Amino acid sequence: MAATRMMSIIGRKNAGKTTLLVALAAELVRRKFRVMTIKHGTHPADTDQRGKDSWRHWHEGRAERVLMEGPGQRVLWERTEQESDPVALARRYFEGADIVLVEGFKRAPLFDPAVHDPGDWVAMVTDHPKYRADFPVFRFSDTAWLVTIATLAWDRAKILPP
């Protein structure tokens, strides 16, 4: 089995992280890769609607884990003592992934050469017309950035150790 790769997408609130991640995921799926994603949020995920069965399992039953199985999808809710990092989550839940795309888990949302290693960065997509860095920088107005970033993501994503 090939090694799993991982790439994180970070940025400010409403910067377009989710839009970029889903476009990148769809492009990699189109290329026949097994793509899995992790989304880190700042508040608990919505666990269905009040009164629905899955909501009742989670809120009223207080189960440690709730797995909802339905046609074409499966959702797992799990109570945790503390948050995990994306590498630990990928190892636990995403066996067999070719690439895991991660949104969030940021400490500093913008590239800072005093803090970050440019070698860890694959690319940046920005609407700032004059931003430059030691890695590829694309503008949202560029026409080919998605295809190029998908290739960069595959070629330069972190390969998770076994």
C-alpha positions, -999 to 999 in steps of 0.1 A, spaced: 0 0 0 13 35 -9 20 60 19 -7 85 28 0 121 20 -13 151 40 -17 187 31 -32 215 53 -52 245 41 -51 274 65 -61 310 64 -82 337 80 -120 333 86 -140 337 53 -108 336 32 -120 308 10 -104 278 28 -134 255 23 -139 266 -13 -103 258 -21 -103 225 -2 -134 212 -19 -122 222 -53 -88 206 -47 -105 174 -33 -127 172 -64 -98 176 -87 -78 149 -70 -108 126 -70 -112 133 -107 -76 120 -110 -87 88 -93 -70 93 -59 -87 82 -27 -92 116 -10 -103 121 26 -107 153 45 -105 166 80 -122 199 91 -111 215 124 -137 239 138 -138 263 167 -172 251 179 -188 216 182 -201 202 149 -238 202 143 -251 168 153 -283 166 133 -316 183 143 -331 183 178 -354 154 183 -340 133 154 -328 98 162 -291 106 158 -294 137 179 -312 118 206 -285 90 206 -258 117 210 -275 142 234 -299 121 254 -281 88 253 -247 104 259 -230 75 241 -193 77 237 -196 71 199 -226 73 176 -224 59 141 -251 69 117 -253 46 86 -275 56 57 -277 51 19 -243 63 6 -230 78 38 -217 71 73 -212 96 100 -193 90 133 -196 113 163 -171 105 191 -166 122 225 -130 131 233 -112 143 263 -89 166 242 -84 175 205 -61 155 184 -37 167 157 -45 159 121 -17 133 117 -32 112 147 -67 116 133 -56 105 98 -38 74 112 -69 65 133 -97 70 108 -83 73 73 -64 41 66 -60 36 28 -62 73 19 -40 84 -9 -42 120 4 -58 137 34 -67 174 30 -69 192 63 -87 225 69 -79 244 100 -55 234 128 -37 267 124 -16 285 149 -5 314 127 -28 318 97 -4 337 75 30 329 62 57 345 83 94 337 72 104 343 108 81 315 120 75 291 91 98 271 69 91 279 32 99 243 24 68 232 44 45 254 22 32 240 -11 16 272 -24 -6 302 -15 -37 314 -31 -44 351 -23 -62 381 -37 -33 403 -27 -18 414 -61 18 420 -49 23 392 -24 56 372 -31 71 342 -13 97 314 -17 70 291 -29 43 294 -57 18 322 -51 -14 322 -71 -41 348 -74 -78 338 -73 -81 355 -107 -55 331 -122 -72 305 -145 -50 275 -140 -42 276 -103 -64 246 -93 -48 222 -117 -13 234 -107 -20 233 -70 -35 198 -73 -3 186 -89 18 205 -63 -3 190 -35 3 155 -47 40 160 -54 48 180 -22 23 169 4 37 156 37 41 118 35 29 104 68 53 79 84 40 44 90 
